[in-house]
Amino acid sequence: MQLLADENVETEWVQALRDDGHNVVRVVDVEGLGVSATDPDVLAGATQEIEYS
C-alpha cells in the first residue's frame, strides 16, 4: 500500500509506518506538491496511480 503523508504528519510517524513495511511518501518530497500544497492538490496526488520514490 502506498501512503501520501501530509506535511503535518510527524516524521516519527512516517518512519514508524515505513519500518512496518509501508510505502510512505511525504507531500514535501513530491514534485508538484511540496509544503504549500493545498488540500485538494494533496487529495489529487494521493488518488493518482503514481509510483512515488
C-alpha positions as CSV (number, residue, x, y, z in Angstrom):
1,M,0.0,0.0,0.0
2,Q,1.3,3.4,-0.9
3,L,0.5,6.3,1.5
4,L,1.0,10.0,0.9
5,A,1.6,11.9,4.2
6,D,0.5,15.5,4.6
7,E,3.1,18.0,5.8
8,N,1.5,17.8,9.3
9,V,2.3,14.1,9.8
10,E,5.2,13.8,12.2
11,T,8.4,12.4,10.8
12,E,8.4,9.8,13.5
13,W,5.0,8.5,12.4
14,V,6.2,8.3,8.8
15,Q,9.3,6.4,9.8
16,A,7.2,4.0,12.0
17,L,5.0,3.2,9.1
18,R,8.0,2.7,6.8
19,D,9.5,0.4,9.5
20,D,6.3,-1.7,9.3
21,G,6.8,-2.1,5.6
22,H,4.5,0.6,4.2
23,N,5.5,2.8,1.3
24,V,5.1,6.3,2.7
25,V,6.0,9.5,0.9
26,R,5.6,13.0,2.3
27,V,4.0,15.7,0.2
28,V,7.1,17.8,0.6
29,D,9.1,15.1,-1.3
30,V,6.7,15.0,-4.3
31,E,7.4,17.2,-7.2
32,G,4.5,19.5,-7.9
33,L,3.1,19.3,-4.3
34,G,5.5,20.4,-1.6
35,V,4.9,22.3,1.6
36,S,2.4,24.7,0.2
37,A,0.2,22.2,-1.5
38,T,-3.5,22.8,-0.9
39,D,-5.7,20.0,0.4
40,P,-7.4,19.5,-3.0
41,D,-3.9,19.1,-4.6
42,V,-2.8,16.6,-1.9
43,L,-6.0,14.6,-2.4
44,A,-5.5,14.6,-6.2
45,G,-1.9,13.5,-5.7
46,A,-2.9,10.7,-3.4
47,T,-5.5,9.3,-5.8
48,Q,-3.2,9.2,-8.8
49,E,-1.7,5.9,-9.8
50,I,1.9,7.2,-9.3
51,E,4.9,5.3,-8.1
52,Y,6.4,7.7,-5.6
53,S,10.1,7.5,-5.0
